[in-house]
């Protein structure tokens, strides 16, 4: 998308094979080695007369908690569907977050250049499994794996995409009217037209009000690696995605855009600048005008906070920003006093809702492999905890030298081990625990729960007490014996 906005001259690949440059959003060493996104990245760029703040998130299920935090800061989401896999479990979980936060969703069916499922089957799956009525703006000409282009349902034209070397440059579009498309594509074109007419007959035409209300999702087809359809996605985002609007505070009252400055932190990241071990807090501007150097108030502590070091972010590249407006993402450098979910404001007090965490499902005890590096180990664990790379749990029984790491997915442990070794010089030993479930509990129930077989209560840094269980049967048994001890997860059974 940055390529089509002409802010970079060549698109990258996560692996960067055959001399191809790496992507700007996947900058971590592990991301390029594994070929997957591990952490979210912010990219701000201009497109026409619009400023786009694009937040690129991990697609891997193990890092869905990072994506969840990012969803707290956006006005619209783009949901990527694999043409062969359709809706994956992590996509379903994150869509529930979009529904909960009333975020409109645009769908991009990716990898249509490879064998996959039938387009109508994918539309049925979207409607049946997540309750959104798909309203395709484009429709594929040719089955998955035999991609001939797309039918633009708004103009009735065939749009062909011309290949570029490795998909590194913008794929030019060639538009053909219906008569020429029929003559050149024959049966594939006629099938696409018939299916598009069927969509219209079943009320699957785009309606802006229904989209903004979270009832429908515009759908486009393409192949991102080849840059097929990506330009159309960017144009659609500009055309239909809502601009920033009033945002509800913790009490449910919308704060007007023209009120005094306010914003909240949705992400903290260290290690982006190898030359300096700085720490960047990502702030979403919600109201008013942010001006670098202004002294604002930290809602949680009531203390003043100076914003002298404020930056605009593009992947790992950064530049000083002097002014920012609602919807913009600002990076505050070395903001050690800020945590994820914190609110900053000027003049009129406000506090935005906090950002809950996913209930962890994997647990491991972390110890410094070299006791002589214990100080570096503790500092690294503290830093990764502040970034929410993992949740860190402690108890008097285990002691401070052996915290329990709690993760949504096991690959988070690999990220912790890699960063502790390479950023803090503290190699770590991880011993997996047999627990699989966590539930919040109250202080009054701790002694009773700790006496139960296969149950352990630990404290998270934010003061929450979590009871860990080996399996759902043990959880149910304990809940039956101690009906007032456990607190339910917050969101659709997925978030604690």
Order of alpha helices (4+ residues) and beta strands (2+ residues): alpha-beta-beta-alpha-beta-alpha-beta-alpha-beta-beta-beta-beta-beta-alpha-alpha-alpha-beta-alpha-beta-beta-beta-beta-beta-beta-beta-beta-beta-beta-beta-beta-beta-alpha-beta-beta-alpha-beta-beta-alpha-beta-beta-alpha-beta
